[in-house]
């Protein structure tokens, strides 16, 4: 077990990360594009998207990674450090959709924990990532 005094709880295999839910609208996407200098037309240009038969702007994948990192850091606290975050997309997330992050501890060794992570999106809560996980030093 890893004790996390800042969060005042014990972490062990099976401990569940609180869910984190975010609705990502076009304003969020433009702010992210400005911060990262990623102005690919897939993220904002409706005419370009229509020409490609894409229904709506696509959320930048790294923004989704940032939301996963936020969920982990919010749970494990300011003394935690994500040493590895990995994920593979199974589908796109579109502007206006709500994503929900889930996670659980699958391994504990010393002050290191391994998490299995997942993300769902949309009204039907379809899976967005497979696989996904993180290693975190507490």
C-alpha positions as a Markdown table, in Angstrom:
| # | Residue | x | y | z |
|---|---|---|---|---|
| 1 | Unk | 0.0 | 0.0 | 0.0 |
| 2 | Unk | 1.1 | 3.5 | -0.7 |
| 3 | Unk | 0.1 | 6.2 | 1.7 |
| 4 | Unk | -0.6 | 9.6 | 0.3 |
| 5 | Unk | -0.8 | 11.9 | 3.3 |
| 6 | Unk | -1.7 | 14.9 | 1.1 |
| 7 | Unk | -4.8 | 13.1 | -0.1 |
| 8 | Unk | -5.4 | 11.4 | 3.3 |
| 9 | Unk | -6.2 | 7.9 | 2.0 |
| 10 | Unk | -4.5 | 4.6 | 1.3 |
| 11 | Unk | -3.9 | 3.4 | -2.2 |
| 12 | Unk | -3.8 | -0.3 | -3.1 |
| 13 | Unk | -4.5 | -2.6 | -6.0 |
| 14 | Unk | -8.1 | -2.1 | -7.0 |
| 15 | Unk | -8.4 | 1.5 | -5.7 |
| 16 | Unk | -10.6 | 3.4 | -8.0 |
| 17 | Unk | -9.8 | 6.9 | -9.3 |
| 18 | Unk | -12.8 | 9.3 | -9.0 |
| 19 | Unk | -14.3 | 9.9 | -12.4 |
| 20 | Unk | -13.6 | 13.2 | -14.1 |
| 21 | Unk | -16.1 | 14.5 | -16.7 |
| 22 | Unk | -15.4 | 17.3 | -19.1 |
| 23 | Unk | -17.5 | 18.7 | -21.9 |
| 24 | Unk | -15.1 | 20.0 | -24.6 |
| 25 | Unk | -16.6 | 22.9 | -26.6 |
| 26 | Unk | -15.2 | 24.9 | -29.5 |
| 27 | Unk | -14.0 | 27.6 | -27.1 |
| 28 | Unk | -12.0 | 25.1 | -25.1 |
| 29 | Unk | -10.5 | 23.7 | -28.4 |
| 30 | Unk | -9.5 | 27.2 | -29.7 |
| 31 | Unk | -7.9 | 28.0 | -26.3 |
| 32 | Unk | -6.0 | 24.7 | -26.5 |
| 33 | Unk | -4.9 | 25.4 | -30.1 |
| 34 | Unk | -3.6 | 28.8 | -29.1 |
| 35 | Unk | -1.7 | 27.4 | -26.2 |
| 36 | Unk | -0.1 | 24.7 | -28.3 |
| 37 | Unk | 0.1 | 26.4 | -31.6 |
| 38 | Unk | -1.8 | 23.5 | -33.2 |
| 39 | Unk | -4.0 | 25.2 | -35.8 |
| 40 | Unk | -4.8 | 22.1 | -37.9 |
| 41 | Unk | -8.1 | 22.8 | -39.7 |
| 42 | Unk | -9.6 | 19.5 | -38.3 |
| 43 | Unk | -10.0 | 21.3 | -35.0 |
| 44 | Unk | -12.0 | 24.4 | -36.1 |
| 45 | Unk | -12.7 | 24.8 | -39.9 |
| 46 | Unk | -16.3 | 23.8 | -40.7 |
| 47 | Unk | -15.9 | 24.2 | -44.4 |
| 48 | Unk | -12.8 | 22.0 | -44.5 |
| 49 | Unk | -14.5 | 19.4 | -42.3 |
| 50 | Unk | -17.6 | 19.4 | -44.6 |
| 51 | Unk | -15.3 | 18.8 | -47.6 |
| 52 | Unk | -13.9 | 15.7 | -45.8 |
| 53 | Unk | -17.4 | 14.6 | -44.7 |
| 54 | Unk | -16.5 | 15.0 | -41.0 |
| 55 | Unk | -19.5 | 16.1 | -38.9 |
| 56 | Unk | -17.8 | 18.4 | -36.4 |
| 57 | Unk | -14.4 | 19.7 | -35.3 |
| 58 | Unk | -12.3 | 17.0 | -33.8 |
| 59 | Unk | -10.8 | 17.4 | -30.3 |
| 60 | Unk | -7.0 | 17.4 | -30.4 |
| 61 | Unk | -5.8 | 14.0 | -29.1 |
| 62 | Unk | -3.2 | 15.6 | -26.8 |
| 63 | Unk | -6.0 | 17.6 | -25.1 |
| 64 | Unk | -7.6 | 14.3 | -24.2 |
| 65 | Unk | -4.2 | 13.2 | -22.8 |
| 66 | Unk | -4.1 | 16.3 | -20.7 |
| 67 | Unk | -7.5 | 15.5 | -19.3 |
| 68 | Unk | -6.3 | 12.0 | -18.4 |
| 69 | Unk | -3.3 | 13.5 | -16.7 |
| 70 | Unk | -5.6 | 16.0 | -14.9 |
| 71 | Unk | -7.7 | 13.1 | -13.5 |
| 72 | Unk | -4.7 | 11.3 | -12.2 |
| 73 | Unk | -3.1 | 14.3 | -10.7 |
| 74 | Unk | -6.4 | 15.5 | -9.1 |
| 75 | Unk | -6.7 | 12.0 | -7.5 |
| 76 | Unk | -3.1 | 11.4 | -6.4 |
| 77 | Unk | -2.3 | 15.0 | -5.4 |
| 78 | Unk | 0.5 | 17.5 | -5.8 |
| 79 | Unk | 3.2 | 15.1 | -4.5 |
| 80 | Unk | 2.6 | 12.6 | -7.4 |
| 81 | Unk | 4.5 | 12.6 | -10.6 |
| 82 | Unk | 3.4 | 10.8 | -13.8 |
| 83 | Unk | 6.4 | 9.0 | -15.1 |
| 84 | Unk | 4.5 | 7.4 | -18.0 |
| 85 | Unk | 1.2 | 8.1 | -19.7 |
| 86 | Unk | 0.1 | 6.0 | -22.6 |
| 87 | Unk | -3.1 | 5.7 | -24.7 |
| 88 | Unk | -4.3 | 4.7 | -28.1 |
| 89 | Unk | -7.4 | 6.1 | -29.7 |
| 90 | Unk | -10.2 | 3.9 | -30.9 |
| 91 | Unk | -12.4 | 6.7 | -32.1 |
| 92 | Unk | -12.5 | 10.5 | -32.5 |
| 93 | Unk | -14.0 | 12.9 | -30.0 |
| 94 | Unk | -16.0 | 15.8 | -31.5 |
| 95 | Unk | -16.6 | 19.4 | -30.3 |
| 96 | Unk | -19.4 | 19.5 | -27.8 |
| 97 | Unk | -19.0 | 15.9 | -26.6 |
| 98 | Unk | -18.6 | 15.0 | -23.0 |
| 99 | Unk | -15.7 | 12.7 | -22.0 |
| 100 | Unk | -15.5 | 10.8 | -18.8 |
| 101 | Unk | -12.2 | 9.4 | -17.4 |
| 102 | Unk | -12.0 | 6.3 | -15.2 |
| 103 | Unk | -9.1 | 4.5 | -13.6 |
| 104 | Unk | -7.9 | 1.9 | -11.1 |
| 105 | Unk | -4.6 | 0.9 | -9.6 |
| 106 | Unk | -3.4 | -2.5 | -11.0 |
| 107 | Unk | 0.0 | -2.7 | -9.4 |
| 108 | Unk | 1.9 | -1.1 | -6.4 |
| 109 | Unk | 5.6 | -1.4 | -5.9 |
| 110 | Unk | 7.3 | 0.9 | -3.3 |
| 111 | Unk | 6.3 | 4.4 | -4.1 |
| 112 | Unk | 5.2 | 3.6 | -7.7 |
| 113 | Unk | 1.7 | 2.8 | -8.8 |
| 114 | Unk | 0.4 | 1.5 | -12.1 |
| 115 | Unk | -3.0 | 2.6 | -13.3 |
| 116 | Unk | -5.3 | 1.2 | -16.0 |
| 117 | Unk | -7.2 | 4.2 | -17.5 |
| 118 | Unk | -10.2 | 4.5 | -19.7 |
| 119 | Unk | -12.2 | 7.3 | -21.3 |
| 120 | Unk | -15.7 | 7.3 | -22.8 |
| 121 | Unk | -17.4 | 10.0 | -24.8 |
| 122 | Unk | -20.8 | 11.1 | -26.1 |
| 123 | Unk | -24.3 | 10.3 | -25.0 |
| 124 | Unk | -23.8 | 6.6 | -25.5 |
| 125 | Unk | -20.5 | 6.6 | -23.5 |
| 126 | Unk | -18.6 | 4.8 | -26.2 |
| 127 | Unk | -14.9 | 3.9 | -25.5 |
| 128 | Unk | -12.4 | 6.4 | -26.8 |
| 129 | Unk | -9.1 | 4.7 | -25.7 |
| 130 | Unk | -7.7 | 1.2 | -25.7 |
| 131 | Unk | -5.3 | 0.6 | -24.1 |
| 132 | Unk | -4.6 | 3.4 | -21.7 |
| 133 | Unk | -2.6 | 3.6 | -18.5 |
| 134 | Unk | -0.1 | 5.4 | -16.4 |
| 135 | Unk | 2.8 | 4.9 | -14.0 |
| 136 | Unk | 3.0 | 7.3 | -11.2 |
| 137 | Unk | 5.6 | 8.0 | -8.5 |
| 138 | Unk | 4.0 | 9.1 | -5.2 |
